[in-house]
Amino acid sequence: MSADPAHDHRSGCPINLTLEALGDTWSLIIIRDIIFGDRRHYRRLLEESEEGIASNILGDRLKRLLAAGVLTREPDPSHRQRRIYSLTEAGIQLLPVLVQLGAWGRRHRPATEELSVRAQLLEEGGPQLWEEFMDELRRHHLGQEQAGPGPEGPSVLERLDEAYHAARRAAAESAGGGAART
């Protein structure tokens, strides 16, 4: 390994450097699950993954995200053997990237309604909603205090979760109703 970190990469291109840190199949999925599912423990990330990540892959990707400065890991005060993963500011700033990936996936891939609704709401809410959500993430993951009065009503995450659960209920009712008519 050279003494100059810039030479430890294929190139100094910012896209290449980002892909070196986040470009595998699982890293952004883990970030997604931490942001949208508040899955901050290894066990929850493993057991609640819609995509079924393997334990060895999860462990490896968490190490990579820690080394890349996207996540931090601290002891969980409620349980000696558990660790809490938190987003760093760099991890929080991935939210607009995830919004854009979700928007592209909704348009060009066979995404389901219930798994698309969060992406749709964030895309429609635009940068102002993204900033509000990133501020929530900063408070939750970095312990930053809110500057000024907070928004009235539910948080962005609560609104996204409610839309997701409503879409799941609608899909279940549609599937149940369709079966009853046949």
C-alpha positions as CSV (number, residue, x, y, z in Angstrom):
1,M,0.0,0.0,0.0
2,S,1.4,3.4,-0.9
3,A,1.8,6.3,1.5
4,D,-0.4,8.4,-0.6
5,P,-4.1,7.3,-0.2
6,A,-4.9,8.8,-3.6
7,H,-2.8,6.1,-5.2
8,D,-4.6,3.3,-3.4
9,H,-7.5,3.6,-5.9
10,R,-8.0,2.7,-9.6
11,S,-8.3,6.4,-10.3
12,G,-9.1,9.7,-8.6
13,C,-12.5,10.0,-10.5
14,P,-15.2,10.8,-8.0
15,I,-17.6,8.3,-9.6
16,N,-14.9,5.6,-9.4
17,L,-14.1,6.5,-5.8
18,T,-17.8,6.4,-4.8
19,L,-18.2,3.0,-6.5
20,E,-15.2,1.6,-4.8
21,A,-16.8,2.5,-1.4
22,L,-20.5,1.7,-2.2
23,G,-20.6,-0.1,-5.6
24,D,-21.2,-3.7,-4.5
25,T,-24.6,-5.3,-4.5
26,W,-25.2,-4.9,-0.8
27,S,-23.8,-1.6,0.6
28,L,-26.6,0.7,-0.5
29,I,-29.2,-1.9,0.6
30,I,-27.7,-1.8,4.1
31,I,-27.7,2.0,4.0
32,R,-31.3,1.8,2.8
33,D,-32.3,-0.5,5.7
34,I,-30.6,1.7,8.3
35,I,-32.3,4.9,6.9
36,F,-35.8,3.6,6.1
37,G,-36.1,0.7,8.4
38,D,-34.1,2.1,11.4
39,R,-32.3,-1.3,11.5
40,R,-29.2,-0.4,13.5
41,H,-28.3,-3.7,14.9
42,Y,-26.6,-6.6,13.0
43,R,-29.3,-9.1,13.9
44,R,-32.1,-6.8,12.6
45,L,-30.1,-6.1,9.4
46,L,-29.7,-9.8,8.9
47,E,-33.2,-11.0,9.8
48,E,-35.3,-8.2,8.3
49,S,-33.6,-7.9,4.9
50,E,-36.2,-8.2,2.1
51,E,-33.4,-9.5,-0.1
52,G,-32.0,-12.1,2.3
53,I,-28.4,-11.0,2.9
54,A,-26.1,-13.8,4.1
55,S,-24.4,-13.2,7.5
56,N,-20.9,-13.3,6.1
57,I,-21.7,-10.8,3.4
58,L,-23.4,-8.5,6.0
59,G,-20.4,-8.6,8.2
60,D,-18.0,-7.8,5.4
61,R,-20.1,-4.9,4.1
62,L,-20.6,-3.4,7.5
63,K,-16.8,-3.5,8.0
64,R,-16.3,-1.8,4.6
65,L,-18.9,0.9,5.4
66,L,-17.2,1.5,8.7
67,A,-13.8,1.8,7.0
68,A,-15.3,4.1,4.3
69,G,-16.6,6.5,7.0
70,V,-20.2,5.9,6.1
71,L,-21.2,4.2,9.4
72,T,-20.0,4.2,13.0
73,R,-20.4,1.4,15.5
74,E,-20.8,1.9,19.3
75,P,-21.7,-0.4,22.1
76,D,-25.5,-0.7,22.8
77,P,-26.1,0.5,26.4
78,S,-29.1,-1.7,26.6
79,H,-27.2,-5.0,25.8
80,R,-23.5,-5.7,26.4
81,Q,-23.0,-7.9,23.4
82,R,-24.8,-5.7,20.8
83,R,-23.5,-2.8,18.8
84,I,-25.5,0.1,17.3
85,Y,-24.6,1.2,13.8
86,S,-25.2,4.8,13.0
87,L,-24.9,6.9,9.9
88,T,-22.1,9.5,9.7
89,E,-22.7,12.8,8.0
90,A,-21.3,11.1,4.8
91,G,-23.9,8.3,5.2
92,I,-26.7,10.8,5.7
93,Q,-25.7,12.7,2.6
94,L,-26.4,9.5,0.6
95,L,-30.2,10.1,1.0
96,P,-30.5,12.1,-2.3
97,V,-28.6,9.4,-4.1
98,L,-31.0,6.8,-2.8
99,V,-33.9,9.0,-3.8
100,Q,-32.6,9.2,-7.4
101,L,-31.9,5.4,-7.5
102,G,-35.4,4.8,-6.3
103,A,-36.9,7.2,-8.9
104,W,-34.9,5.5,-11.7
105,G,-36.0,2.0,-10.4
106,R,-39.7,3.0,-10.3
107,R,-39.5,4.2,-13.9
108,H,-37.4,1.5,-15.4
109,R,-37.7,-1.7,-13.3
110,P,-40.7,-3.9,-12.2
111,A,-40.9,-2.3,-8.7
112,T,-43.9,-3.1,-6.5
113,E,-46.2,-0.4,-5.3
114,E,-45.6,-1.0,-1.6
115,L,-41.8,-1.0,-2.0
116,S,-42.0,2.1,-4.3
117,V,-44.2,4.4,-2.3
118,R,-41.4,5.8,-0.1
119,A,-39.3,6.5,-3.2
120,Q,-42.3,8.2,-4.8
121,L,-43.0,10.4,-1.9
122,L,-39.4,11.5,-1.5
123,E,-39.1,12.2,-5.2
124,E,-42.3,14.2,-5.2
125,G,-41.3,16.0,-2.0
126,G,-38.1,17.2,-3.6
127,P,-34.9,18.6,-2.0
128,Q,-36.9,20.4,0.7
129,L,-38.3,17.1,2.0
130,W,-34.8,15.4,1.6
131,E,-33.3,18.1,3.8
132,E,-36.0,17.7,6.4
133,F,-35.4,14.0,6.4
134,M,-31.6,14.4,6.6
135,D,-32.1,16.7,9.6
136,E,-34.1,14.0,11.3
137,L,-31.4,11.5,10.5
138,R,-28.8,13.8,12.0
139,R,-30.7,14.1,15.2
140,H,-31.3,10.4,15.4
141,H,-27.8,9.2,14.3
142,L,-25.5,12.1,15.2
143,G,-27.4,13.4,18.2
144,Q,-27.6,16.9,16.7
145,E,-30.0,19.3,18.1
146,Q,-32.6,20.9,15.8
147,A,-32.0,24.5,14.8
148,G,-35.3,26.3,15.3
149,P,-38.8,24.9,15.7
150,G,-39.4,21.5,14.2
151,P,-42.2,20.7,11.7
152,E,-45.7,20.2,13.1
153,G,-47.1,16.7,12.9
154,P,-45.4,13.4,12.1
155,S,-41.8,13.1,11.1
156,V,-40.8,12.3,7.5
157,L,-39.9,8.8,8.5
158,E,-43.3,8.3,10.1
159,R,-45.0,9.7,7.0
160,L,-43.0,7.3,4.8
161,D,-43.7,4.4,7.0
162,E,-47.5,5.1,7.1
163,A,-47.5,5.3,3.3
164,Y,-45.6,2.0,3.1
165,H,-48.0,0.3,5.5
166,A,-51.1,1.7,3.6
167,A,-49.7,0.4,0.3
168,R,-49.1,-3.0,1.9
169,R,-52.7,-3.1,3.2
170,A,-54.0,-2.1,-0.2
171,A,-52.0,-4.8,-1.9
172,A,-53.2,-7.4,0.6
173,E,-56.8,-6.3,0.1
174,S,-56.4,-6.3,-3.7
175,A,-54.9,-9.8,-3.6
176,G,-57.6,-11.0,-1.2
177,G,-60.4,-9.3,-3.0
178,G,-59.3,-10.7,-6.4
179,A,-59.2,-14.2,-5.0
180,A,-62.7,-13.9,-3.6
181,R,-64.1,-12.9,-6.9
182,T,-62.7,-15.8,-8.9
